[in-house]
Amino acid sequence: MGKRFKDKRIKFRTGLSKELKGKIRYRLTNDYMFRAVMQKNKNVLKHLICALLEIPLEQVIELTIENPIELGKAIDRKTCILDIKVLLNNNQYINIEMQVSKQEYWKERSLSYLCRTYDNLDSGEEYDKVIPAIQISILDFDLFENVEELLSKYYLMNVNPEYRNFYANDFAIYVLNLHQIYNDKVIRKEKDTDLYQWARLFKAESWEEIRMLAEQNEVFDECATTLAQLTEDEKIRMQCEARNDYIARQKGLEKRIHQKVVSEITQEVTQRVTQEVTQQVTQQVTQQVTQQVTQQVTQQVTQQVTQQVSIGIARSLLDVLDVQIISEKTGLSVEQVEQLRERNAMKG
């Protein structure tokens, strides 16, 4: 469990303007705004990292952003990487990224980022000089089903329950799931921790929510003030808007692709099922018709053969028995036997 949050009854005068009201146009979940706030205010970044790593502030002596960007400068919307790569105390890399839009290959992406960060030796350096690395993904969606926790930590380790030993404890992925702040189980366990309050700050949609949190924590007040200042910068707003537009288009594209795939699969399945059903029905109908025709033909042939046999027997008896008895013996009608007798007499 993370460090406990300060007593909510303790309040101080926030530096946030009272004129800021209503919906926040560019929230901290906007990856560009998140990057801008954390890069501009290292003290806020320091407190966030300490909350994520669950370490005391005194433990952070030096904090260096290894990949600074020129805030407000236009970026390539497709290839830009807005993660923050931090070298902590010159002996640990922390790579932090904000992501609210669920991506199909996020696990592979975050693992790729971690591997790049961990691969930090210069040519010829010994492996004992490698700098530990942690990839921290701040997400607003569930990465795995049925994982009910605010912060998940993933390491390389032996899965044998008898040992469960780490292969490496300096190579890890942390996932802060903002979506979990509404989970009753998480609320009961984490609501009074610093990290839970950070998650609330990131999820805040109005300046009123931000102000309420800022009144309870000086660092949150710093963060809110920095957010407000950057919101006033037109160049920053343009980049935040560009990121919103790009993400919206990506979601729209993903939706159209999904609809197209669903449509193609539906057509394919429909055709296959229709073909299978048609074949089955055709086989059944063919079988039924064949049976009916066979039965009818067999019945007709049997009747004809039986009649011919009866006629032959009747002819052989014409000179021996009378017409009535022949009719009874052969099953022919009296009229049929009389006709046979007449034909025989004519031939004679």
C-alpha beads as a LAMMPS data file, in Angstrom:
LAMMPS data file: protein, C-alpha beads

348 atoms
347 bonds

1 atom types
1 bond types

-500.0 500.0 xlo xhi
-500.0 500.0 ylo yhi
-500.0 500.0 zlo zhi

Masses

1 110.0

Atoms # bond

1 1 1 0.000 0.000 0.000
2 1 1 1.226 3.510 -0.862
3 1 1 2.076 6.370 1.442
4 1 1 -0.920 7.827 3.266
5 1 1 -2.360 11.101 2.034
6 1 1 -2.392 14.186 4.239
7 1 1 -5.345 14.844 6.551
8 1 1 -8.133 16.198 4.366
9 1 1 -9.114 18.652 7.101
10 1 1 -5.853 20.549 6.609
11 1 1 -6.393 23.281 4.019
12 1 1 -4.354 26.229 2.754
13 1 1 -4.919 29.043 0.314
14 1 1 -4.367 27.743 -3.194
15 1 1 -2.666 29.899 -5.802
16 1 1 -5.213 28.773 -8.387
17 1 1 -7.333 31.636 -9.718
18 1 1 -10.966 31.591 -8.622
19 1 1 -11.889 32.705 -12.114
20 1 1 -11.081 29.225 -13.389
21 1 1 -14.392 27.375 -13.382
22 1 1 -16.152 24.596 -15.209
23 1 1 -14.734 22.019 -17.573
24 1 1 -10.974 21.742 -18.076
25 1 1 -10.336 21.964 -21.805
26 1 1 -6.996 20.177 -21.734
27 1 1 -6.819 17.790 -18.807
28 1 1 -3.751 16.054 -17.428
29 1 1 -4.795 12.948 -19.345
30 1 1 -3.932 14.808 -22.551
31 1 1 -0.498 13.294 -23.142
32 1 1 0.986 16.570 -24.390
33 1 1 -0.318 18.568 -21.418
34 1 1 0.892 15.854 -19.044
35 1 1 4.334 16.022 -20.631
36 1 1 4.362 19.836 -20.533
37 1 1 3.350 20.072 -16.846
38 1 1 5.876 17.455 -15.710
39 1 1 8.705 18.931 -17.765
40 1 1 7.991 22.501 -16.666
41 1 1 7.636 21.655 -12.959
42 1 1 10.240 19.119 -11.832
43 1 1 9.085 19.305 -8.232
44 1 1 5.689 17.986 -9.298
45 1 1 7.410 15.289 -11.360
46 1 1 9.576 14.368 -8.362
47 1 1 6.552 13.932 -6.080
48 1 1 4.739 11.861 -8.713
49 1 1 7.729 9.529 -9.161
50 1 1 8.061 9.094 -5.388
51 1 1 4.361 8.207 -5.158
52 1 1 4.681 5.703 -8.014
53 1 1 7.854 4.086 -6.636
54 1 1 6.632 4.367 -3.041
55 1 1 9.865 5.945 -1.880
56 1 1 10.448 8.974 0.416
57 1 1 11.202 12.347 -1.173
58 1 1 14.555 12.480 0.621
59 1 1 15.713 9.543 -1.436
60 1 1 15.617 11.600 -4.637
61 1 1 18.844 13.614 -4.776
62 1 1 19.015 14.296 -8.495
63 1 1 16.390 14.144 -11.265
64 1 1 17.249 14.694 -14.924
65 1 1 14.871 14.601 -17.896
66 1 1 16.842 12.823 -20.595
67 1 1 14.505 13.639 -23.500
68 1 1 13.274 17.245 -23.078
69 1 1 11.181 18.799 -25.829
70 1 1 10.702 22.435 -26.808
71 1 1 7.288 23.155 -25.316
72 1 1 4.884 24.685 -27.812
73 1 1 6.910 23.681 -30.856
74 1 1 4.986 21.751 -33.498
75 1 1 5.509 17.994 -33.297
76 1 1 5.045 15.136 -35.717
77 1 1 1.662 13.785 -34.658
78 1 1 2.376 10.287 -35.909
79 1 1 5.935 9.678 -34.753
80 1 1 6.211 11.892 -31.659
81 1 1 6.934 10.127 -28.391
82 1 1 5.609 12.014 -25.390
83 1 1 6.948 9.715 -22.706
84 1 1 9.227 11.302 -20.106
85 1 1 12.579 9.585 -19.686
86 1 1 14.033 10.437 -16.282
87 1 1 17.454 9.570 -14.864
88 1 1 16.998 9.307 -11.114
89 1 1 20.027 9.843 -8.857
90 1 1 22.187 8.963 -11.834
91 1 1 21.522 5.256 -11.199
92 1 1 17.978 4.458 -12.383
93 1 1 15.926 5.201 -15.500
94 1 1 12.201 5.902 -15.157
95 1 1 10.161 6.163 -18.340
96 1 1 6.641 7.556 -17.795
97 1 1 3.861 7.744 -20.374
98 1 1 0.218 8.849 -20.212
99 1 1 -2.209 6.901 -22.407
100 1 1 -6.019 7.058 -22.297
101 1 1 -6.816 5.475 -25.655
102 1 1 -6.727 1.673 -25.583
103 1 1 -4.347 0.231 -28.155
104 1 1 -4.355 -3.351 -29.365
105 1 1 -0.621 -3.891 -28.881
106 1 1 -0.019 -1.771 -25.791
107 1 1 1.728 -4.573 -23.871
108 1 1 4.188 -5.112 -26.716
109 1 1 4.704 -1.355 -27.050
110 1 1 5.470 -0.773 -23.371
111 1 1 7.789 -3.783 -23.304
112 1 1 9.609 -2.428 -26.360
113 1 1 10.057 0.948 -24.648
114 1 1 11.417 -0.740 -21.537
115 1 1 13.916 -2.793 -23.521
116 1 1 15.202 0.313 -25.310
117 1 1 15.629 2.106 -21.991
118 1 1 17.375 -0.876 -20.392
119 1 1 19.769 -1.207 -23.329
120 1 1 21.869 1.708 -22.053
121 1 1 25.451 0.439 -22.129
122 1 1 27.977 2.096 -24.369
123 1 1 30.094 -0.073 -26.615
124 1 1 32.696 -1.953 -24.580
125 1 1 31.122 -1.294 -21.179
126 1 1 30.781 -4.162 -18.729
127 1 1 27.294 -5.498 -18.020
128 1 1 27.545 -4.613 -14.342
129 1 1 27.341 -0.981 -15.467
130 1 1 23.824 -1.363 -16.878
131 1 1 21.386 1.133 -15.335
132 1 1 18.100 -0.334 -13.987
133 1 1 14.943 0.725 -15.805
134 1 1 11.249 0.934 -14.985
135 1 1 8.564 1.648 -17.583
136 1 1 5.538 3.346 -15.999
137 1 1 2.325 3.397 -18.021
138 1 1 -0.456 5.638 -16.729
139 1 1 -3.538 4.212 -18.425
140 1 1 -7.239 5.014 -18.384
141 1 1 -8.359 1.540 -19.425
142 1 1 -8.083 -2.007 -18.110
143 1 1 -5.022 -3.700 -19.561
144 1 1 -6.068 -7.077 -18.162
145 1 1 -9.482 -8.353 -17.126
146 1 1 -10.203 -9.059 -13.459
147 1 1 -7.172 -7.090 -12.190
148 1 1 -8.622 -4.920 -9.438
149 1 1 -5.739 -2.765 -8.260
150 1 1 -4.590 0.785 -8.761
151 1 1 -0.896 0.085 -9.358
152 1 1 0.318 -3.164 -10.905
153 1 1 4.004 -4.141 -10.941
154 1 1 5.388 -6.644 -13.445
155 1 1 8.854 -8.224 -13.184
156 1 1 10.810 -11.059 -14.785
157 1 1 10.532 -13.920 -12.336
158 1 1 10.267 -17.681 -11.966
159 1 1 6.611 -18.724 -12.281
160 1 1 7.198 -21.907 -10.269
161 1 1 5.208 -21.273 -7.034
162 1 1 7.851 -23.218 -5.085
163 1 1 10.470 -20.541 -5.793
164 1 1 8.987 -17.346 -7.262
165 1 1 12.484 -15.863 -7.449
166 1 1 13.291 -12.777 -9.526
167 1 1 15.353 -13.236 -12.669
168 1 1 15.944 -9.484 -12.567
169 1 1 14.521 -6.898 -10.195
170 1 1 15.962 -3.937 -12.074
171 1 1 13.765 -4.447 -15.149
172 1 1 10.063 -3.781 -14.551
173 1 1 6.809 -2.376 -15.900
174 1 1 4.436 -0.473 -13.613
175 1 1 0.845 0.217 -14.657
176 1 1 -1.188 2.921 -12.922
177 1 1 -4.792 2.229 -13.927
178 1 1 -6.817 5.440 -13.587
179 1 1 -9.952 3.527 -14.508
180 1 1 -9.740 1.696 -11.176
181 1 1 -10.425 4.746 -8.981
182 1 1 -14.141 3.899 -9.246
183 1 1 -13.634 0.300 -8.136
184 1 1 -15.094 -0.226 -4.635
185 1 1 -12.326 -2.646 -3.693
186 1 1 -9.643 -0.148 -4.735
187 1 1 -11.425 2.728 -2.996
188 1 1 -11.533 0.840 0.308
189 1 1 -7.852 -0.045 0.094
190 1 1 -6.276 3.003 -1.547
191 1 1 -8.496 6.079 -1.047
192 1 1 -6.215 7.624 1.593
193 1 1 -2.954 7.065 -0.278
194 1 1 -0.968 9.671 -2.209
195 1 1 -1.187 7.603 -5.381
196 1 1 -4.995 7.416 -5.275
197 1 1 -5.167 11.204 -4.949
198 1 1 -2.751 11.561 -7.898
199 1 1 -5.118 9.356 -9.917
200 1 1 -8.036 11.589 -8.913
201 1 1 -6.038 14.631 -9.990
202 1 1 -5.333 13.099 -13.404
203 1 1 -9.013 12.175 -13.846
204 1 1 -10.352 15.583 -12.739
205 1 1 -12.606 17.087 -15.413
206 1 1 -13.387 20.469 -13.822
207 1 1 -11.421 23.264 -12.199
208 1 1 -13.600 22.831 -9.122
209 1 1 -12.312 19.270 -8.697
210 1 1 -8.745 20.452 -9.221
211 1 1 -9.166 23.263 -6.674
212 1 1 -10.592 20.882 -4.053
213 1 1 -7.538 18.615 -4.397
214 1 1 -5.155 21.585 -4.525
215 1 1 -6.490 22.852 -1.200
216 1 1 -5.388 19.626 0.440
217 1 1 -1.901 19.251 -1.000
218 1 1 0.746 21.865 -1.811
219 1 1 2.213 19.810 -4.638
220 1 1 -1.210 19.433 -6.219
221 1 1 -1.554 23.208 -5.940
222 1 1 1.765 23.549 -7.793
223 1 1 0.571 21.097 -10.409
224 1 1 -2.780 22.884 -10.829
225 1 1 -1.089 26.279 -11.083
226 1 1 1.322 24.982 -13.727
227 1 1 -1.603 23.441 -15.614
228 1 1 -3.445 26.767 -15.540
229 1 1 -0.366 28.678 -16.742
230 1 1 0.227 26.291 -19.642
231 1 1 -3.445 26.434 -20.585
232 1 1 -3.017 30.175 -21.138
233 1 1 -0.169 29.562 -23.603
234 1 1 -1.582 29.541 -27.145
235 1 1 1.239 27.386 -28.538
236 1 1 0.688 24.784 -25.821
237 1 1 -3.060 24.821 -26.492
238 1 1 -2.429 24.263 -30.206
239 1 1 -0.291 21.186 -29.493
240 1 1 -2.839 19.828 -27.006
241 1 1 -5.584 20.348 -29.571
242 1 1 -3.470 18.646 -32.215
243 1 1 -3.047 15.642 -29.937
244 1 1 -6.798 15.528 -29.261
245 1 1 -7.529 15.688 -32.999
246 1 1 -4.984 12.988 -33.805
247 1 1 -6.349 10.641 -31.128
248 1 1 -9.936 11.325 -32.266
249 1 1 -8.991 10.484 -35.855
250 1 1 -7.206 7.350 -34.725
251 1 1 -10.293 6.257 -32.793
252 1 1 -12.450 7.022 -35.828
253 1 1 -10.119 5.040 -38.083
254 1 1 -10.055 2.122 -35.650
255 1 1 -13.851 2.201 -35.482
256 1 1 -14.170 2.182 -39.288
257 1 1 -11.648 -0.643 -39.611
258 1 1 -13.498 -2.586 -36.919
259 1 1 -16.817 -2.055 -38.709
260 1 1 -15.289 -3.101 -42.023
261 1 1 -13.753 -6.232 -40.523
262 1 1 -17.028 -7.111 -38.788
263 1 1 -18.918 -6.544 -42.055
264 1 1 -16.496 -8.730 -44.054
265 1 1 -16.576 -11.471 -41.443
266 1 1 -20.381 -11.299 -41.316
267 1 1 -20.606 -11.610 -45.108
268 1 1 -18.143 -14.485 -45.159
269 1 1 -19.948 -16.326 -42.371
270 1 1 -23.329 -15.654 -43.986
271 1 1 -22.124 -17.003 -47.336
272 1 1 -20.584 -20.058 -45.731
273 1 1 -23.636 -20.796 -43.621
274 1 1 -25.958 -20.194 -46.596
275 1 1 -23.867 -22.555 -48.717
276 1 1 -23.823 -25.211 -46.012
277 1 1 -27.551 -24.907 -45.379
278 1 1 -28.263 -24.984 -49.138
279 1 1 -26.175 -28.137 -49.516
280 1 1 -27.889 -29.772 -46.562
281 1 1 -31.361 -28.832 -47.808
282 1 1 -30.489 -29.937 -51.349
283 1 1 -29.222 -33.275 -50.060
284 1 1 -32.290 -33.750 -47.907
285 1 1 -34.692 -32.779 -50.717
286 1 1 -32.806 -34.939 -53.238
287 1 1 -32.869 -37.865 -50.832
288 1 1 -36.583 -37.422 -50.136
289 1 1 -37.458 -37.061 -53.823
290 1 1 -35.300 -40.066 -54.710
291 1 1 -37.020 -42.142 -52.047
292 1 1 -40.460 -41.042 -53.200
293 1 1 -39.687 -41.689 -56.859
294 1 1 -38.123 -45.070 -56.050
295 1 1 -41.118 -46.053 -53.986
296 1 1 -43.553 -44.966 -56.709
297 1 1 -41.617 -46.727 -59.485
298 1 1 -41.191 -49.874 -57.390
299 1 1 -44.880 -49.863 -56.542
300 1 1 -45.893 -49.359 -60.177
301 1 1 -43.516 -52.072 -61.433
302 1 1 -44.667 -54.459 -58.721
303 1 1 -48.287 -53.804 -59.596
304 1 1 -47.609 -54.327 -63.304
305 1 1 -45.628 -57.539 -62.710
306 1 1 -48.258 -58.869 -60.326
307 1 1 -50.999 -58.080 -62.841
308 1 1 -49.102 -59.821 -65.676
309 1 1 -48.537 -62.891 -63.508
310 1 1 -52.219 -62.951 -62.575
311 1 1 -53.210 -62.639 -66.241
312 1 1 -50.914 -65.542 -67.183
313 1 1 -52.390 -67.716 -64.449
314 1 1 -55.917 -66.757 -65.452
315 1 1 -55.301 -67.710 -69.094
316 1 1 -54.032 -71.104 -68.069
317 1 1 -57.204 -71.686 -66.039
318 1 1 -59.769 -70.511 -68.608
319 1 1 -60.384 -74.019 -69.874
320 1 1 -60.433 -75.536 -66.391
321 1 1 -62.406 -73.227 -64.066
322 1 1 -65.298 -70.852 -64.423
323 1 1 -64.863 -67.101 -64.509
324 1 1 -65.892 -66.451 -60.879
325 1 1 -63.390 -68.907 -59.406
326 1 1 -60.567 -67.629 -61.648
327 1 1 -61.322 -64.102 -60.462
328 1 1 -61.099 -65.169 -56.844
329 1 1 -57.864 -67.122 -57.355
330 1 1 -55.972 -64.475 -59.349
331 1 1 -57.331 -61.252 -57.886
332 1 1 -58.482 -60.123 -61.332
333 1 1 -61.975 -58.733 -61.702
334 1 1 -64.669 -60.815 -63.353
335 1 1 -64.733 -58.310 -66.221
336 1 1 -60.959 -58.760 -66.752
337 1 1 -61.329 -62.560 -66.828
338 1 1 -64.265 -62.282 -69.305
339 1 1 -62.142 -60.053 -71.562
340 1 1 -59.295 -62.636 -71.455
341 1 1 -61.774 -65.396 -72.399
342 1 1 -63.133 -63.353 -75.301
343 1 1 -59.611 -62.560 -76.608
344 1 1 -58.684 -66.273 -76.373
345 1 1 -61.870 -67.236 -78.264
346 1 1 -61.075 -64.711 -80.997
347 1 1 -57.588 -66.099 -81.354
348 1 1 -58.981 -69.593 -81.468

Bonds

1 1 1 2
2 1 2 3
3 1 3 4
4 1 4 5
5 1 5 6
6 1 6 7
7 1 7 8
8 1 8 9
9 1 9 10
10 1 10 11
11 1 11 12
12 1 12 13
13 1 13 14
14 1 14 15
15 1 15 16
16 1 16 17
17 1 17 18
18 1 18 19
19 1 19 20
20 1 20 21
21 1 21 22
22 1 22 23
23 1 23 24
24 1 24 25
25 1 25 26
26 1 26 27
27 1 27 28
28 1 28 29
29 1 29 30
30 1 30 31
31 1 31 32
32 1 32 33
33 1 33 34
34 1 34 35
35 1 35 36
36 1 36 37
37 1 37 38
38 1 38 39
39 1 39 40
40 1 40 41
41 1 41 42
42 1 42 43
43 1 43 44
44 1 44 45
45 1 45 46
46 1 46 47
47 1 47 48
48 1 48 49
49 1 49 50
50 1 50 51
51 1 51 52
52 1 52 53
53 1 53 54
54 1 54 55
55 1 55 56
56 1 56 57
57 1 57 58
58 1 58 59
59 1 59 60
60 1 60 61
61 1 61 62
62 1 62 63
63 1 63 64
64 1 64 65
65 1 65 66
66 1 66 67
67 1 67 68
68 1 68 69
69 1 69 70
70 1 70 71
71 1 71 72
72 1 72 73
73 1 73 74
74 1 74 75
75 1 75 76
76 1 76 77
77 1 77 78
78 1 78 79
79 1 79 80
80 1 80 81
81 1 81 82
82 1 82 83
83 1 83 84
84 1 84 85
85 1 85 86
86 1 86 87
87 1 87 88
88 1 88 89
89 1 89 90
90 1 90 91
91 1 91 92
92 1 92 93
93 1 93 94
94 1 94 95
95 1 95 96
96 1 96 97
97 1 97 98
98 1 98 99
99 1 99 100
100 1 100 101
101 1 101 102
102 1 102 103
103 1 103 104
104 1 104 105
105 1 105 106
106 1 106 107
107 1 107 108
108 1 108 109
109 1 109 110
110 1 110 111
111 1 111 112
112 1 112 113
113 1 113 114
114 1 114 115
115 1 115 116
116 1 116 117
117 1 117 118
118 1 118 119
119 1 119 120
120 1 120 121
121 1 121 122
122 1 122 123
123 1 123 124
124 1 124 125
125 1 125 126
126 1 126 127
127 1 127 128
128 1 128 129
129 1 129 130
130 1 130 131
131 1 131 132
132 1 132 133
133 1 133 134
134 1 134 135
135 1 135 136
136 1 136 137
137 1 137 138
138 1 138 139
139 1 139 140
140 1 140 141
141 1 141 142
142 1 142 143
143 1 143 144
144 1 144 145
145 1 145 146
146 1 146 147
147 1 147 148
148 1 148 149
149 1 149 150
150 1 150 151
151 1 151 152
152 1 152 153
153 1 153 154
154 1 154 155
155 1 155 156
156 1 156 157
157 1 157 158
158 1 158 159
159 1 159 160
160 1 160 161
161 1 161 162
162 1 162 163
163 1 163 164
164 1 164 165
165 1 165 166
166 1 166 167
167 1 167 168
168 1 168 169
169 1 169 170
170 1 170 171
171 1 171 172
172 1 172 173
173 1 173 174
174 1 174 175
175 1 175 176
176 1 176 177
177 1 177 178
178 1 178 179
179 1 179 180
180 1 180 181
181 1 181 182
182 1 182 183
183 1 183 184
184 1 184 185
185 1 185 186
186 1 186 187
187 1 187 188
188 1 188 189
189 1 189 190
190 1 190 191
191 1 191 192
192 1 192 193
193 1 193 194
194 1 194 195
195 1 195 196
196 1 196 197
197 1 197 198
198 1 198 199
199 1 199 200
200 1 200 201
201 1 201 202
202 1 202 203
203 1 203 204
204 1 204 205
205 1 205 206
206 1 206 207
207 1 207 208
208 1 208 209
209 1 209 210
210 1 210 211
211 1 211 212
212 1 212 213
213 1 213 214
214 1 214 215
215 1 215 216
216 1 216 217
217 1 217 218
218 1 218 219
219 1 219 220
220 1 220 221
221 1 221 222
222 1 222 223
223 1 223 224
224 1 224 225
225 1 225 226
226 1 226 227
227 1 227 228
228 1 228 229
229 1 229 230
230 1 230 231
231 1 231 232
232 1 232 233
233 1 233 234
234 1 234 235
235 1 235 236
236 1 236 237
237 1 237 238
238 1 238 239
239 1 239 240
240 1 240 241
241 1 241 242
242 1 242 243
243 1 243 244
244 1 244 245
245 1 245 246
246 1 246 247
247 1 247 248
248 1 248 249
249 1 249 250
250 1 250 251
251 1 251 252
252 1 252 253
253 1 253 254
254 1 254 255
255 1 255 256
256 1 256 257
257 1 257 258
258 1 258 259
259 1 259 260
260 1 260 261
261 1 261 262
262 1 262 263
263 1 263 264
264 1 264 265
265 1 265 266
266 1 266 267
267 1 267 268
268 1 268 269
269 1 269 270
270 1 270 271
271 1 271 272
272 1 272 273
273 1 273 274
274 1 274 275
275 1 275 276
276 1 276 277
277 1 277 278
278 1 278 279
279 1 279 280
280 1 280 281
281 1 281 282
282 1 282 283
283 1 283 284
284 1 284 285
285 1 285 286
286 1 286 287
287 1 287 288
288 1 288 289
289 1 289 290
290 1 290 291
291 1 291 292
292 1 292 293
293 1 293 294
294 1 294 295
295 1 295 296
296 1 296 297
297 1 297 298
298 1 298 299
299 1 299 300
300 1 300 301
301 1 301 302
302 1 302 303
303 1 303 304
304 1 304 305
305 1 305 306
306 1 306 307
307 1 307 308
308 1 308 309
309 1 309 310
310 1 310 311
311 1 311 312
312 1 312 313
313 1 313 314
314 1 314 315
315 1 315 316
316 1 316 317
317 1 317 318
318 1 318 319
319 1 319 320
320 1 320 321
321 1 321 322
322 1 322 323
323 1 323 324
324 1 324 325
325 1 325 326
326 1 326 327
327 1 327 328
328 1 328 329
329 1 329 330
330 1 330 331
331 1 331 332
332 1 332 333
333 1 333 334
334 1 334 335
335 1 335 336
336 1 336 337
337 1 337 338
338 1 338 339
339 1 339 340
340 1 340 341
341 1 341 342
342 1 342 343
343 1 343 344
344 1 344 345
345 1 345 346
346 1 346 347
347 1 347 348
